[in-house]
Amino acid sequence: MEDLLKREVKEEAGLEIEGQMQYVNSMAFVRPDETPVVFIKFAAKYKSGEVKPEPGSFTDFIWVNTEEVKNYPCIKGIPEKIKKTIAIFSN
């Protein structure tokens, strides 16, 4: 699973991650186009690379901290997960 996730991060975002990933949580929802989604979140440390969103998947990105994320529209619960992720790697 971890190798798959590392490969997907590389393919979809152009980033390499290092070390062990930490499970954050998961949720299920239906997108506006009626596609069901299971969203599983892991926290990981950045290793290298420059963000290059995969064409057709993402159009933009931003690095945020727990305060900055409040300035952006997010899926419900994302600000709390960012806070949890930062705490995981701050210890």
Contacts in CASP RR format, 6 or more apart in sequence:
PFRMAT RR
TARGET T0000
AUTHOR 0000-0000-0000
METHOD contacts of the structure
MODEL  1
MEDLLKREVKEEAGLEIEGQMQYVNSMAFVRPDETPVVFIKFAAKYKSGE
VKPEPGSFTDFIWVNTEEVKNYPCIKGIPEKIKKTIAIFSN
2 20 0 8 1.000
2 21 0 8 1.000
5 17 0 8 1.000
5 21 0 8 1.000
5 42 0 8 1.000
5 44 0 8 1.000
6 16 0 8 1.000
6 17 0 8 1.000
9 15 0 8 1.000
9 16 0 8 1.000
9 17 0 8 1.000
9 44 0 8 1.000
10 16 0 8 1.000
11 54 0 8 1.000
12 53 0 8 1.000
12 54 0 8 1.000
12 57 0 8 1.000
12 58 0 8 1.000
13 51 0 8 1.000
13 52 0 8 1.000
13 53 0 8 1.000
13 54 0 8 1.000
13 58 0 8 1.000
13 61 0 8 1.000
14 49 0 8 1.000
14 50 0 8 1.000
14 51 0 8 1.000
14 52 0 8 1.000
15 46 0 8 1.000
15 47 0 8 1.000
15 48 0 8 1.000
15 49 0 8 1.000
15 50 0 8 1.000
15 51 0 8 1.000
16 46 0 8 1.000
16 47 0 8 1.000
16 48 0 8 1.000
16 49 0 8 1.000
17 44 0 8 1.000
17 45 0 8 1.000
17 46 0 8 1.000
17 47 0 8 1.000
18 44 0 8 1.000
18 45 0 8 1.000
18 46 0 8 1.000
18 47 0 8 1.000
19 44 0 8 1.000
19 45 0 8 1.000
19 47 0 8 1.000
21 42 0 8 1.000
21 43 0 8 1.000
21 44 0 8 1.000
22 42 0 8 1.000
22 43 0 8 1.000
22 44 0 8 1.000
22 85 0 8 1.000
22 88 0 8 1.000
23 40 0 8 1.000
23 41 0 8 1.000
23 42 0 8 1.000
24 41 0 8 1.000
24 42 0 8 1.000
24 43 0 8 1.000
24 81 0 8 1.000
24 84 0 8 1.000
24 85 0 8 1.000
24 88 0 8 1.000
25 41 0 8 1.000
25 81 0 8 1.000
26 38 0 8 1.000
26 39 0 8 1.000
26 40 0 8 1.000
26 41 0 8 1.000
27 38 0 8 1.000
27 39 0 8 1.000
28 36 0 8 1.000
28 37 0 8 1.000
28 38 0 8 1.000
28 39 0 8 1.000
29 36 0 8 1.000
29 37 0 8 1.000
29 39 0 8 1.000
29 75 0 8 1.000
30 36 0 8 1.000
30 37 0 8 1.000
31 37 0 8 1.000
39 75 0 8 1.000
41 81 0 8 1.000
43 84 0 8 1.000
43 85 0 8 1.000
43 88 0 8 1.000
43 89 0 8 1.000
45 89 0 8 1.000
51 61 0 8 1.000
53 59 0 8 1.000
53 60 0 8 1.000
53 61 0 8 1.000
62 68 0 8 1.000
62 72 0 8 1.000
64 71 0 8 1.000
64 72 0 8 1.000
64 82 0 8 1.000
65 82 0 8 1.000
65 86 0 8 1.000
66 79 0 8 1.000
66 82 0 8 1.000
66 83 0 8 1.000
66 86 0 8 1.000
69 78 0 8 1.000
69 79 0 8 1.000
69 82 0 8 1.000
70 79 0 8 1.000
END
